[in-house]
Amino acid sequence: MAKVLKQYEPSKRPGPEAKYPWSDWFDGQIWQITQAEDFPDSTVSSMEDLIRKTAKQYGYTVSVFKEDDDTLVIRPREE
């Protein structure tokens, strides 16, 4: 049966670790990332989509530019 608690301290279990350093990449600076070093398990086009989707989830708007076959540039956008 459900019950009312007077107080509750959540356990300090760590959550899943992010695969990519989103807080760095969305810190307001312009970042150049490469497939070989920064996202070896993703294609450039899927990473480009994931960056835009994740930025939106974090409340940011970014522009993503494909510099060449394995390099992306992430630039914050002013709204």
C-alpha positions as CSV (number, residue, x, y, z in Angstrom):
1,M,0.0,0.0,0.0
2,A,1.2,3.5,-0.8
3,K,2.3,5.7,2.1
4,V,3.2,9.3,2.7
5,L,6.8,10.0,3.7
6,K,7.9,12.9,5.9
7,Q,11.2,13.2,4.0
8,Y,13.2,11.3,1.5
9,E,16.9,11.3,0.6
10,P,17.4,9.7,-2.9
11,S,20.2,7.2,-3.2
12,K,23.5,8.5,-4.6
13,R,23.6,6.0,-7.4
14,P,25.4,7.3,-10.4
15,G,23.4,7.6,-13.6
16,P,24.6,6.4,-16.9
17,E,27.7,8.3,-18.2
18,A,27.2,10.3,-21.4
19,K,28.9,8.8,-24.4
20,Y,29.9,12.2,-25.6
21,P,31.0,15.4,-23.7
22,W,27.8,17.4,-24.5
23,S,28.4,19.9,-21.7
24,D,31.8,20.7,-23.3
25,W,30.5,20.8,-26.9
26,F,27.5,23.1,-25.9
27,D,29.6,25.5,-23.7
28,G,29.2,28.4,-26.2
29,Q,32.5,27.9,-28.0
30,I,33.1,26.6,-31.5
31,W,34.2,23.0,-31.5
32,Q,35.8,21.0,-34.3
33,I,35.3,17.2,-33.8
34,T,36.6,14.3,-35.9
35,Q,35.1,10.9,-36.4
36,A,38.4,9.1,-35.6
37,E,38.9,10.8,-32.2
38,D,35.5,12.0,-31.0
39,F,32.8,9.7,-32.4
40,P,34.4,6.6,-33.9
41,D,31.2,4.5,-33.5
42,S,29.0,6.8,-35.5
43,T,28.8,8.0,-39.1
44,V,29.3,11.7,-39.7
45,S,25.7,12.2,-40.9
46,S,24.2,10.3,-37.9
47,M,26.5,12.3,-35.5
48,E,25.4,15.6,-37.2
49,D,21.7,14.7,-36.5
50,L,22.5,13.5,-33.0
51,I,24.2,16.8,-32.2
52,R,21.3,18.9,-33.3
53,K,18.8,16.6,-31.4
54,T,20.8,16.6,-28.2
55,A,21.4,20.4,-28.3
56,K,17.7,20.9,-28.5
57,Q,17.1,18.6,-25.6
58,Y,19.6,20.6,-23.6
59,G,17.9,23.8,-24.6
60,Y,20.6,25.0,-27.0
61,T,20.5,25.8,-30.7
62,V,23.6,25.0,-32.7
63,S,24.8,25.0,-36.3
64,V,26.7,21.9,-37.4
65,F,28.9,22.1,-40.4
66,K,30.5,19.2,-42.3
67,E,34.1,20.3,-43.0
68,D,35.1,17.1,-44.8
69,D,34.4,13.4,-44.8
70,D,35.2,13.0,-41.1
71,T,35.1,16.4,-39.5
72,L,32.2,18.4,-38.0
73,V,32.2,21.9,-36.6
74,I,29.7,22.8,-33.8
75,R,28.9,26.5,-33.5
76,P,26.4,28.0,-31.0
77,R,23.6,30.0,-32.6
78,E,22.0,33.1,-31.2
79,E,18.2,32.9,-31.3
